[in-house]
Amino acid sequence: MRRRSRESFIAAGLSVLFTVVIVVVFFLDAKVNTAPPVTVTYVDSWSENRTDAEIKADQVKDQAAREERAAKRQEQFKEIANSFGIE
């Protein structure tokens, strides 16, 4: 140890320091944005004495809303495809 120059000790210290910093950054980065996002769940409440006709009417209404959203989304994709010249 006595025969080593001061520069060797500085280089060894810096190499250990850089290694420790890199390891610490990896540990800290592993904890960033790893939790799942918060989700909100909406629940509909119906009366307990609904008739089958009311249930079917609600299902038809919900299906129509889903199809409308799908059609709008499809139109958006068509517009994007047309802007790129894709048919």
N, C-alpha and C positions, 0 to 999 in steps of 0.2 A: 504494500500500500504506500510506503514512503517513496518508492521510486516512480510512482505515477505522477504525471504533471497535473497542474490545476485544471487545465482544459479537459482532461479525461474525466475528472470528477464532475465538471459542469455538464459535459455531454451525457454522462451516465444519469445524472440527476434530471436533466431535461427529458431524456428518453423515458425514464420512469414516470415523470410528471405527465407527459403526453399520453402515455399508456393509461394511467389512472383517469385522466380527463376523458378519454375516449370510452372507457368502460363505464364511467359514471353517466356520460351522456346516453349511452345505450340503455342503461337501467332507467333513467328518467324518461326517455323517449318511449319506452315500452308501456308507460302508464298514461300517456297522453292519447286521448280520443279512442280508448279501447272499450269504454262502457257503451252499451247499446243506447240509442236515443230514446227519449221518453215518448211513449205512444199514448194517445188519447183514444179511449174506446167509448163510443156512444151507444147506449142501450135504449131501445124503444120499449115502452111499457104499454101493454094493452089490457083491456078489461078481461076478466077471466071468463065472461060469458059471450065471447065473440062467436058469431056463427061461421060456418064453413064458407058461406058466400062472401062474408066480409074478409076472411083470410085470403080467399082466392082473388078478390078484387085488389087487395093490397099487393099480392104477389104479381098480378098483371101490371099494376102501376109501377112497382119496383123494376120489373123486367123491362118495361118501356123506357124508364129512366136510364137503365144500364145500356140499352141499345142506343139511346140518343147520345150518351157519353162516348160510346165506342165509335159511332158515326162521326162525331166531331173530331175525335182523335185521328180517325182515318183520314179525314179531310186535311187535318194539320200535316200528316205525313205526306199526303199527296202534294200539298203546297211546297213542302220542303224538297220532295223529289223533283217537282217541276222546276224549282229554282236551280237545281243542279243539272237539269236536262235529262233526268231519268224518267222513264215512263213505266 
